[in-house]
Amino acid sequence: MPSSEFYSQNQEVIDWLLQEDQPSVRYYTLIDILGQRETYPEVREAYSQIPKRGWANEILSLQKPEGYWEPERPSWGKDPVGWMEFLYRPKFVATNWRALVLADLGLTSKDKRIKKTADLFFEYKLRLSSPFNFFTEEPCIVGNTARMLTRFGYYDDYRVKKLYDRLLEDQREDGGWNCFRPDRGTLDNWEPLAAYDALLRSKRTRKIERSVARGAEFYLERKLFEEGKKYSPWFRFHYPNHYYYDILIGLDLLTKLGYANDKRLGPALKILKEKRQGDGTWLLDKVHPDLGPGVTESEFGVDKGPKPFALEKVGEPSKWITLRALRVLKRVEDAS
């Protein structure tokens, strides 16, 4: 349970997050903010409602019977380009992006609709004999896929473990990762740490634990936002994040991975607190693609004509952003 002071300071916001309209938010609030266990009846009931009501239900209602969203599935042997594009484009409404959100919302392959989607990734993107697979992709794609399939319940599958092997291989000497320049890491490439975060602690090998420590140090050395000149989108909060970075991602990952008491989080925590609204909530600042001055779309791998996708309205209080921000503050308090 949160301390009485933490709860009293945030009671109205916590009550807002506990409303039943978004069961994913309610579920994670019960666990991450109020400290309830998965076995508690209230937690089990909230979890059972995730696919039935709210954001997850809305996404699943658009799913094709075969387990994918747009576009149509290509035929093997006829359209090799289609094999590459299927599940991934158009950004950010194709199957890959919808599945990442569903994984964040808490769904697993115990739901047969999620299993159908996961099976498509294994068939089209994780075929070891295919030249069009995610094992040859950049660490941002590999990390996202590893995180998604781990949360869906597939960590013990040898193909998912192979994704983690790739993340270990791709880590740079400075401790970071990079989808573009091979010589050094960048704060933008946060997906490997997010994949590690999705693993149960008991599933992390010694190599992964060392990789986590090196990756965390990479972010802490830069105070989560110091990488050359300041990049304005990093100071705006988004969801879904797809493959973009902002400081809320950094804070959420670093505090969850065990670094909530590190003093180098101070500047980023100050920004987090300053962005809080008078009613105790945080806003959804922007929807991606959100690019800063002087950055071209091609530099960030943004296609022509991506279709923005959001769960909530830009510029308004966000339950998902507020949940993430509040659990960061709780972890910091618990670690002090």
C-alpha positions in Angstrom: 0.0 0.0 0.0 1.2 3.6 -0.6 2.1 5.6 2.5 -0.9 7.4 4.1 0.8 10.7 3.0 1.2 9.7 -0.6 -2.4 8.4 -0.7 -3.9 11.5 0.9 -1.9 13.8 -1.4 -3.2 11.9 -4.5 -6.5 10.5 -3.4 -8.7 12.3 -5.9 -6.4 11.3 -8.8 -6.2 7.7 -7.6 -10.0 7.6 -7.3 -10.2 8.9 -10.9 -7.8 6.2 -12.1 -9.9 3.5 -10.3 -13.0 4.3 -12.3 -14.3 1.3 -14.2 -14.4 2.9 -17.7 -10.8 1.8 -18.4 -10.2 -1.5 -16.7 -6.5 -1.6 -17.7 -5.9 1.7 -15.8 -7.9 0.4 -12.9 -6.0 -2.9 -12.9 -2.5 -1.3 -12.9 -3.6 1.3 -10.3 -4.6 -1.5 -7.9 -1.3 -3.3 -8.4 1.3 -0.5 -8.9 -0.2 2.3 -6.8 -2.2 0.5 -4.1 0.1 -2.5 -3.9 -2.7 -5.1 -4.2 -1.8 -8.7 -5.3 -2.9 -10.4 -8.5 -4.9 -12.9 -6.4 -7.2 -10.2 -4.8 -10.8 -10.5 -6.0 -10.9 -6.7 -7.0 -7.7 -7.1 -9.1 -9.0 -10.3 -10.8 -12.3 -8.6 -11.6 -10.5 -5.6 -13.1 -8.3 -7.7 -15.2 -11.2 -9.8 -16.5 -12.8 -6.6 -17.8 -9.8 -5.5 -19.9 -10.9 -7.2 -23.1 -14.6 -6.4 -22.5 -14.6 -2.7 -22.0 -12.5 0.4 -22.8 -9.4 0.7 -25.1 -8.5 -2.9 -25.5 -12.1 -3.8 -26.4 -12.2 -1.0 -29.0 -9.0 -2.2 -30.6 -10.0 -5.9 -30.6 -13.4 -5.0 -32.2 -11.4 -3.9 -35.3 -9.4 -7.1 -35.5 -9.9 -9.4 -38.5 -11.0 -13.0 -37.7 -7.5 -14.3 -38.7 -5.9 -12.1 -36.0 -4.6 -9.1 -37.9 -5.7 -5.5 -38.5 -5.0 -3.6 -41.8 -3.7 -4.3 -44.4 -4.8 -7.6 -46.0 -2.6 -10.6 -45.6 -0.4 -11.3 -48.7 -0.1 -14.8 -50.3 3.1 -16.6 -49.8 5.2 -16.8 -53.0 3.4 -14.0 -54.8 4.4 -10.7 -53.1 7.8 -10.7 -51.3 7.4 -7.0 -50.5 4.1 -7.7 -48.9 5.8 -10.2 -46.6 8.0 -7.4 -45.3 5.2 -4.9 -45.0 2.5 -7.2 -43.6 1.9 -6.6 -39.9 4.1 -3.5 -39.8 2.6 -0.9 -42.2 0.8 1.4 -42.5 2.2 3.0 -39.4 0.8 3.4 -36.8 -2.4 1.4 -37.2 -1.2 -1.9 -38.6 -1.0 -5.1 -36.5 2.4 -4.5 -35.0 1.4 -1.2 -33.4 -2.0 -2.4 -32.2 -0.4 -5.4 -30.7 2.1 -3.4 -28.8 -0.7 -1.4 -27.2 -2.6 -4.5 -26.3 0.5 -5.9 -24.6 0.9 -2.7 -22.6 -2.8 -2.9 -21.6 -2.1 -6.3 -20.0 -3.6 -8.9 -22.4 -1.8 -12.2 -23.0 -2.2 -15.2 -25.3 -4.7 -16.7 -22.9 -7.1 -14.6 -24.9 -7.5 -16.6 -28.2 -7.5 -13.3 -30.2 -4.1 -12.4 -28.9 -2.8 -15.9 -29.6 -4.0 -15.5 -33.3 -2.0 -12.3 -33.5 1.1 -13.7 -31.9 0.9 -16.7 -34.3 1.1 -14.3 -37.2 4.3 -12.8 -35.9 5.9 -16.2 -35.5 4.7 -17.1 -39.0 5.6 -13.9 -40.9 8.3 -12.2 -38.9 10.1 -14.8 -36.8 10.6 -17.6 -39.4 14.3 -18.5 -39.2 14.3 -19.6 -42.9 12.8 -16.4 -44.2 15.0 -13.4 -45.3 12.2 -11.1 -44.1 12.3 -11.6 -40.4 12.8 -9.4 -37.3 16.1 -11.1 -36.4 17.8 -9.0 -39.0 16.1 -5.7 -38.0 17.4 -2.8 -35.9 17.3 -3.1 -32.1 14.2 -0.8 -31.9 12.1 -3.3 -33.8 13.7 -6.3 -32.1 13.2 -4.7 -28.6 9.5 -3.9 -29.3 8.8 -7.4 -30.6 10.6 -9.0 -27.7 8.6 -6.9 -25.2 5.3 -7.6 -26.9 5.7 -11.4 -27.2 7.1 -11.6 -23.6 4.1 -9.8 -22.2 1.9 -12.0 -24.3 3.5 -15.0 -22.5 6.0 -16.3 -25.0 9.4 -15.7 -23.3 10.3 -19.4 -23.2 9.8 -19.8 -26.9 13.3 -20.2 -28.5 12.6 -17.5 -31.1 11.8 -14.9 -28.5 15.0 -15.8 -26.6 16.8 -15.3 -29.9 15.5 -11.8 -30.0 17.0 -11.1 -26.5 20.3 -12.6 -27.8 20.2 -10.0 -30.6 19.7 -7.2 -28.1 22.7 -8.3 -26.1 24.8 -8.4 -29.3 23.7 -4.9 -30.4 24.5 -3.1 -27.2 27.2 -0.5 -27.9 30.4 -0.1 -25.9 28.9 3.0 -24.1 26.0 0.9 -22.8 23.3 2.3 -25.2 21.8 1.0 -28.4 21.3 2.7 -31.8 19.1 1.9 -34.8 21.2 4.2 -37.1 24.8 5.1 -36.2 26.7 2.0 -35.2 29.4 3.6 -33.0 27.4 5.0 -30.1 24.2 4.7 -28.2 21.3 7.2 -28.2 18.5 7.9 -25.7 16.1 7.4 -28.5 16.7 3.6 -28.6 15.0 2.7 -25.3 13.3 -0.5 -26.6 15.9 -3.0 -25.4 15.6 -1.8 -21.8 11.8 -2.0 -22.1 12.1 -5.6 -23.3 14.3 -6.4 -20.3 11.7 -4.7 -18.1 9.0 -7.1 -19.4 10.9 -10.1 -18.2 10.3 -11.6 -14.8 13.3 -11.1 -12.6 13.7 -14.9 -12.5 14.0 -15.0 -16.3 16.9 -12.5 -16.5 20.2 -14.2 -17.2 23.5 -12.9 -15.8 24.2 -11.4 -19.3 20.9 -9.6 -19.3 21.4 -8.3 -15.8 24.8 -6.9 -16.8 23.2 -5.4 -19.9 20.5 -3.8 -17.8 23.1 -2.2 -15.5 25.1 -0.9 -18.5 22.0 0.4 -20.2 20.7 2.1 -17.0 24.0 3.8 -16.5 23.9 5.1 -20.1 20.6 6.9 -19.3 21.6 8.1 -15.8 24.9 9.6 -17.0 22.8 11.7 -19.4 20.1 12.6 -16.7 17.6 11.0 -19.1 17.6 13.9 -21.5 21.1 15.3 -22.0 22.3 14.2 -25.4 23.9 17.1 -27.2 21.4 19.9 -27.6 18.0 19.6 -26.1 15.3 17.9 -28.2 11.9 19.4 -27.6 9.7 16.2 -28.1 11.5 14.5 -25.3 9.9 17.0 -22.9 6.4 16.2 -24.2 4.5 13.2 -23.0 3.0 10.8 -25.6 1.2 7.5 -25.9 1.5 5.2 -27.8 5.2 5.9 -28.1 5.9 3.4 -30.9 9.7 3.8 -31.1 10.0 7.5 -30.0 11.5 8.5 -26.7 10.4 11.0 -24.0 11.6 11.5 -20.4 8.5 9.8 -19.0 9.7 6.6 -20.7 13.1 7.0 -19.2 11.7 7.6 -15.7 9.2 4.7 -15.9 11.9 2.3 -17.0 14.7 3.3 -14.7 12.5 3.4 -11.6 10.9 0.0 -12.5 14.4 -1.6 -13.1 15.6 -0.7 -9.7 17.2 2.8 -9.9 14.4 4.9 -8.2 16.9 6.1 -5.6 19.5 7.3 -8.0 20.1 11.1 -7.5 20.7 11.6 -11.2 17.0 11.2 -11.8 16.5 14.5 -10.0 16.4 16.8 -13.0 14.0 14.6 -14.9 11.8 14.2 -11.8 11.7 18.0 -11.5 10.4 18.3 -15.0 7.8 15.6 -14.3 6.5 17.4 -11.3 6.4 20.8 -13.1 4.3 19.3 -15.8 1.6 18.2 -13.4 -1.7 20.1 -13.7 -3.4 21.8 -10.8 -5.9 19.0 -10.5 -3.1 16.5 -10.0 -3.3 14.9 -13.5 -0.9 15.0 -16.5 -1.8 15.7 -20.0 -1.4 13.8 -23.3 0.8 16.5 -24.9 1.2 15.1 -28.4 0.5 12.1 -30.6 3.4 10.7 -32.7 4.9 11.4 -35.1 6.0 14.5 -33.1 9.4 15.7 -34.5 11.5 18.6 -33.2 13.1 21.4 -35.3 15.8 20.3 -37.6 14.9 16.7 -37.7 13.7 15.1 -40.9 11.1 12.3 -41.0 13.6 10.0 -42.7 16.1 10.3 -39.9 13.5 8.8 -37.5 12.3 6.3 -40.0 8.8 7.9 -40.4 7.0 6.8 -43.5 5.1 9.2 -45.8 1.6 9.4 -44.5 1.7 7.6 -41.2 -1.7 7.4 -39.5 -1.5 8.7 -36.0 -3.2 6.6 -33.4 -4.1 7.5 -29.9 -6.3 6.2 -27.0 -7.0 9.7 -25.5 -7.4 13.3 -26.7 -4.4 15.5 -27.1 -4.2 18.4 -24.6 -6.5 16.8 -22.1 -5.9 14.9 -18.9 -4.7 11.4 -19.7 -5.4 8.4 -17.5 -2.5 6.5 -19.0 0.0 9.2 -18.7 -1.1 10.0 -15.2 -0.9 6.4 -14.1 2.7 6.1 -15.4 3.7 9.4 -13.8 2.1 8.6 -10.5 3.8 5.2 -10.3 7.2 6.8 -11.0 6.6 9.1 -8.0 5.5 6.2 -5.8 8.6 4.1 -6.7 10.8 7.1 -5.8 9.1 7.5 -2.5 9.3 3.8 -1.7 13.0 3.8 -2.5 13.8 6.9 -0.3 
